[in-house]
Every structure is written in structure tokens, then in C-alpha cells.
Amino acid sequence: MRYIETFKINSHEDISERFLKSLQTANQQVILTTDGCQGMKTTFCGVVWDLLNGKIYYTNLGDSRIYEFADNEFRQISTDEVKSVILRKKDGKPLIISGVVVTAEGVTNVIGSREAHYEIKVKNDEAIKGVILSTDGMHGASSKFEEDLLTVINAIDLENGLEQICQEYKDIQKDDMTIIALRKINGKNNYSKMISSILNNEDFSGMSNFEISKVLLQGIEEGIKEKNAFIVNKLLSIREIKRIDFGREKIGDLISLMFKVDFQDGEVYQKLLSIMRSSKI
């Protein structure tokens, strides 16, 4: 809490300076704690997204990570501050199993340490559509973490997508499992024009998969209301090519809409049922 409070108080200063002061204040508070948490330490990752000036300020301590989402892929922009350490027995001697010295990764920079150091980095956000912050218990739980992130960040319901990942990972987690997702939405899109462009096979490579998801979903809804199987099937085929997951709830809504408007098309109905069964979110 002291981190956020300090950041708000220093609102007249440069964002990098506010970020740095907030971290220093939070670190000092943890160091001086005298209750049951005395001596405890924690990793940290944080992002300040200055949408007005198109910049992202970020930093991390330890092995908590920050990913950017741009050009429909995720890239880690933080650095894991870790090193291999030799595990030792109670007498201080190295732990050896089957003739091999046992090692583990340990963090080298944490909140709660008097030696903690910080580097506030800045980058332009022009191409960035989203940001993910994750503890190692989350990104270390599965080798397909980044693949799952792609599904979630492009989902219509971002929160539901994150909940599904957490449910899937909870039985394999080995540490604290925390994830925060931020997504930038372009509120100026003309969806009717975008649907028309897609149906006319015009180039839409500049759109993110999330934007395409919203356009396709709206177009499919309109196609069902108009009982136009050609439009619905074409948009569903684009969904398949783009590997977009609308989520079971949204597909259920489309099926309900078919019954509501009495759109009787077996092919469309079967496709929607198949999509719902294969949905991961």
C-alpha cells in the first residue's frame, strides 16, 4: 500500500522519479516491519502505463516477470534476477544425490533487502496492445504458459480467461501464483466498416486478434439475426484460421440467439456446438 500511496503523493514529479521513490519507500517499510512478517522478502514487478504520452515505465526485482503483447505475440521485457546456488545440508556441506551436487535457482534482488537496487525502464507503447505481470509460480507452472496467454489476451472476456488459466494451473503450481493483465482497447473502431472489410477479403492485418474477435462476434450475431448462413459461416471460418476462442459463454449466447430468432441452420448450429466443446475459456 505504501508503494501506491507514495506514487500518488508525488504526482507533480516525473513518473520515473515517482516510481523510484515509491519502491524505495515500500522497501524501507518491509525492512522496518517488526510484526510476524519481520525479515521476510518478496519479488516485485510493476508497470506504469502513461497512455496520454504513449509510454510504459516498468521494473522488476527477482524472478517476477513482465510481458508485452505486440504484433500478436508475447515477449518478456523484464530480466530474471536469479543465479544457481548449491543446496547444503544442516552441517553446511553440499547436498549430493547420486554423485551430483544439487543446485537450485535463487533470486538476487528483492524487496526487503538493504541491498535492493532498482532500474526504471521506459519504452514507447505504439505497438503494444497489452501487458502481463506474473509471479514465477504462474509462468513457471506450465511450459505452454505463453501459448495460454495468447488465448486469454485475445478473449472477449479477459477476466474469465484469466480465471480459467488459474483453475487449470492450481494443481501444478509450486509457488505463489499471481497474474495481472492489462489490455489497451481502441474505442474509435467502426465495427460495421471492419466487418464489411473482412467479408470483402480486404486486408485487416493491422488489427489485433482481440479487435478481430470483437468484430467477428458482432458480425456473427448480425448474421444470425438476418438468418444469413453465408455470412455466419464465412466469419466462423476466419475465426478458425485466426485460432480465436470466443469462450463457451459467448458461443452459448450465439446458440441461444439462433433459437430466439428462429434461425434454423443445422450446419451453423453444429459448428457452434463444436466450437463450444473445444473452447478453453
N, C-alpha and C positions, 0 to 999 in steps of 0.2 A: 504493500500500500504506500509506503514512503516513496517508492520509485515514482508512482503516478502523481502523488501529491506534490513532490518536488518539481516534476516536469510541468505541472500546471502553474505552480507559483512563479516560475521563471519564464513566463510566456513572452516577455519582451526581448529575450535573448535569442541568439542564433540556435537553430534546432540541434546542431551538433553539440554545442555547449550545454544546452538543457539536458540532452541525452546523457552526456558525460557526468554532469553534476548529479543527476538522478541516480545513476549507477553507483557513484561514489557514496551517496547518502544511504542507499539501500545496503551496500556492502558494510558500511560502518554500523548500521543498525543491527545487522546479523552478527557482526563481530562482538558487539557490546551486549548481546542478549544474555540474560542471567537466569532465565527460567529453564524448563526442561529441554529446550532446544539449544542450550549453550553448547558451543563447539561444533554445531552442525554446519554443513556447507551444501551448496547447490549449484548446479549449472544454470545458465541463463541464455536466452536468445530473445531479441526484441527488434521490432520494426516500427519506424515512424514513417507513414506514407503521406507525404506532402502532395496531395492531389492538385492543389492550387498551382504549385510551381513545378509539378511533374517530376518529383524526386523521391527516392526511397533512401532513408537512413537506417542502417542496421548494424548489429553487432552480436557476437555470441561469446560465451565463456564456457569452456568444456566441450562436451560432445552433443549438446542440443543443437539442432540444425535449422537452417533457413533455406527454403527452396523458392526459386522464382518460376512462374509459369509464363512462358513466352513461346510463340510460334508452335503452339500445341504440344509442347514438351516441358518437362521439369528439369531444372538444373540447380544443383546445390551451390549456393553463393557464400555460405559460411564455411569456416575451416574447423575441422575436428581437432581440438586441442587435447591430444592424448599421446601416450607413449606406453610401450610394453614394460611391465615390471615383473620381477621374479617373485613368485609366491613363496613365502617362507613358513616354516614350522614354528611352534612356540619357542623353541630354543634358538631361533634366528637362522637356522640352516635352511638352504634352498629345498623346496618341496620337489622331490623327484619321483616320478611314476614311470615304471618300465624303462628306466635308464634315461628318461627325458626330463629336463628341468621344466617345471610347469610355470607358464607365464600368463599374464592377463593384461588387458589394456586398462590404464588408469588415466584419469583426467589431470591435466597440468595447470588448469586455470579455472578458478571457481569463485563464486560469491561466498563470502565468509572467511576469506583469506586476506591477511595483511599484504600479501604479495600479489594480489589480484591486479591484472592490467587490462586496459580496455583500448579498443581501436574502433572508432565510429567510422564506418564506411558509407559512401554516398554514391548513388548511381541514378541516371535518368530512367524514368519509368515508361518511356514512349512505347516500347514493345511489350511491356509486362502487363499481363491480364490477371494475374493472381499471385499470392504469396502463401506459403505454408510454413508454419513453425512447429517443430516436432521434437519431443524428447527421444532419447535413444531407446527407451522401452517401446516406442511406437515404430520408428523407422528401422529398428533392429529386429523387430518381431518376425518379419517376413521378407524373403528375397524379392517378392513381387510388390513391394511397398509402392514404388514409383508407378508401376502399372495400375495399381488400385487407385492411386491419386488421380491419374488421368480420367478414370471413370467418374470419380467423385467430383472433381473440379468442373466437369462438363455437365453434371447432372442439373436438372431444373431445380430440385430441392437439395441444396448443398448440405444443410444440417442433417437431413435424413441420410444422405450418403455417408457423412462422417460417422453417424451413429452405427451404420451397417458395418463399416470397417472396424470400429471399436468392438462391436459384438463378435466379429469374425476373429479378431486378434486376441481377445481377452483370455482364451485358454492356452495361448502360446507365449504370452508376454513374460518377460523375465525381470522387468523393472517398471518404474512409474511410466504410465502410458498416457501422454497428453499430446493433443494436436489442436492447432488453431489454423483456420483457413480464412483468407481474405480474397475476395474476388471483385474486380472492377467491372462495372456494368455500364455500357454505353446507353444512356437514356434517350439518345437522339435518333435511334434507329427507326426507319419507316418499314415496319414488318410486312405490310401489304406489297410494297415495292420489292422487298427482298424475296418474298415468296414467288412473285412473278419472275424475278431474275432466275431463281432456282429452277422453276418449271420450264423456262425458256432456254435452259442449259447455258446460261451466262456464267462468267467467272465469278466465284464467290470465295476464292482462296484467301482473301483478306479478312474473312470473318473467323472468329474463334469458334471452336466446336460448341461452346456454351451458347453463343449467339445463334449458330445454326440449329441447335437443339430447340431453342425457343421458336425460331421461325418454322421449323418442320412441325412442331407440335401445334402451333396455331394454324398452319396450313392444313394439317390432317383434320383438326377439329372443323374447319370451314368446309373441307371436302366431305366429311361425314354429314354435316348439316345440309349440304347441297346434294347429298347422295351421289357424289361423283367418284366412282370407284377408280377411274383412271388417275385422278389427282392423288387420291389416298395411296394407291399402290406405288406411284412414282416417288412420292415423298418417303414412303416406308423403305423403298429400295435405296434411297440416298442415306437414310438412317443406318441401314445395314452396311453400306460402303464406308461410312464415316465411323462405324462401330460406336454409335451413340446409344446410351442407355437412358431412356426416359424415366425409368423407375416403375415398379409394379403399380403404385398408386395412380400415376398418370395414365398408364395403359388401361387400368381398370376404369378410369373416368371415360376414356375413349370408347370402351366397350359399352358402358352404361349409356353413353350418348347415342350409340347405334340403336339401342333399344328405344330410347326416348323419342328419336326422330323417325323410328321405323325404317332404318336403313338396312335392308336385308341383302347382304352380300356375303356368301359363305367364304369366299377366298379372303376377303379383308378380315372377317371375323376370326378365321383360323390363324392368319398371320399375327393378329394382335394377341391371341391366346399363346402362341408360340413365343412371341417376344416377352410376354409377361412371365412365362415359366423360366426363361433364360436370364431374366433380369437379375443383377447382383445387388440392386439397391431398392 
